[in-house]
């Protein structure tokens, strides 16, 4: 499970909560993440964190946890009624949790609520730990049957966590002796129950092993419905007779008996099959004993370009929009190389540069690049704000943003403008003190106005004008004027999330 910066809410009025995350079936919820209400068995996990640099644990922190829980997690209360007490970011994250719970309540989901309190101290005084039981009582009353945990994370534990690099290998138990190659690749049959275990982490889908797949789960499309019916009909032919199977890429695989240890496995073909197998067995009381098998290809390949070719080839048998092959496209390789030469790291392969220890502020994700380009070059900050995760699902929009026909330095300039705006909007740099939520809502609009001003006020030629500049410099005066302009219109329209995600604000801003 990976926690991202998106869950950070600590900024005054945070109720003692510095970070808060909601996971549904192992997937972190964001504002545009769909919740599958048709799945019968669900696991909702809420993680609440307070992290301090103080040298000891204090009672006040646990008391604040309890007060914020009573106000915000009590389903009889409306979180918006506490807007004067808690900041907008915290309220939004609480709504994510509450909304997902409301949508899935009819499925009687497993609820797990985990609190973490981290400081540089080590000893926890009994007066501090004694406060936890009252918090637990409140949580259990509000969410009957919820599993509650509270962990004090001190200096020793933090040091241990930084030193403990989690293993990236997984073990796949095969049903029959596999066919192996000299290069260390394997073709094997795996029982469905053992494959279910391979793709699961404590009952949740292990999403990290699907990060290189070119598309997400497609839901109840014809193919998936067929897979589901095959799984349900245990009297039919063996599953692998009727299914194309799964392809796993790995830099290294080692066979010992019937156990195949796979280093950093990535399932690059068979996502739909894997999801259907996971969903089928996660609904059962026991997944043991099903001897039907799935065909698994384990391809050992260390070279990045070769891995990309395999991803493309193994997904060429079915109809996939070109936009789905995103990270493997030449344009993304070109952006990665160009940004690297300019001190930025384009995360074409998720977490690649993070794992190499590069500064987080210098790592640019594909979705962040798409948002920046959409706001600055396409002048659609409303789309950039409203659809951070699903912005480029449309093949048409994807081609408008990522194209070999564009000057490669446009992507760098978009990032430079976006970063300049974000730096300016920070409290220590901006004369106007803005709440974090307001910054989130208006930053793409400010970036759009800034780009138009830098381009000489010619909105229809922003991309052309910016590409002609040898480099991008954003004066403080332009940043200030752009902010004032956007903020005035934003406030006049009501300064809400709906305003930022709608078309009204763009229409009010002069694009010349």
Number of C-alpha atoms within 10 A of each C-alpha: 12 7 12 10 9 14 21 18 25 20 16 13 16 22 24 25 24 19 23 22 23 25 20 23 21 22 20 19 20 16 13 13 14 9 15 14 14 9 13 15 17 23 19 21 24 18 17 20 23 22 17 15 10 11 13 16 23 16 16 12 18 22 18 16 21 22 15 18 17 16 18 22 21 17 13 9 12 14 20 14 12 15 13 9 14 21 20 21 24 26 19 16 22 19 19 20 20 18 13 19 20 11 13 22 13 10 15 13 19 16 19 18 19 16 21 16 22 21 19 19 18 16 13 16 12 9 10 15 16 13 16 19 11 12 21 19 12 16 21 14 11 16 17 9 14 18 15 17 13 18 13 17 21 20 17 11 15 14 11 11 12 8 9 9 8 7 8 11 14 16 19 20 22 23 18 12 14 18 11 13 11 6 11 16 22 22 17 20 22 23 21 26 21 22 21 25 21 18 22 17 13 8 16 20 23 18 16 18 21 21 16 24 22 22 20 12 15 12 13 12 10 10 12 17 13 15 19 18 11 17 19 11 11 13 8 11 11 16 21 17 13 13 16 14 19 19 22 24 26 20 18 19 23 14 18 8 9 14 14 19 17 22 18 17 26 21 25 24 27 21 21 20 20 23 20 23 20 23 19 18 18 20 13 10 7 10 15 14 10 12 15 18 23 28 19 24 20 23 23 21 18 12 9 12 12 11 20 17 11 18 22 18 11 15 18 10 8 7 7 12 13 12 19 18 17 19 19 20 18 13 17 20 15 14 24 17 14 18 21 14 10 9 10 21 24 25 22 20 15 15 13 14 18 14 8 8 9 13 11 12 9 17 20 18 16 20 17 19 21 23 30 29 28 26 26 29 27 18 25 19 30 24 20 27 24 19 17 17 18 13 19 23 14 12 12 11 14 18 13 15 19 22 14 14 7 15 14 17 18 19 21 20 23 26 21 18 23 26 16 18 25 17 13 18 26 16 13 10 11 15 11 13 13 13 16 17 16 19 17 16 23 25 23 29 29 30 28 32 29 25 31 26 20 19 21 13 17 16 21 15 14 21 23 15 17 22 19 12 14 8 11 15 12 15 11 13 9 16 23 18 15 21 23 14 17 23 18 12 16 23 12 9 15 11 17 14 15 14 18 27 19 16 14 15 21 21 9 13 16 12 15 12
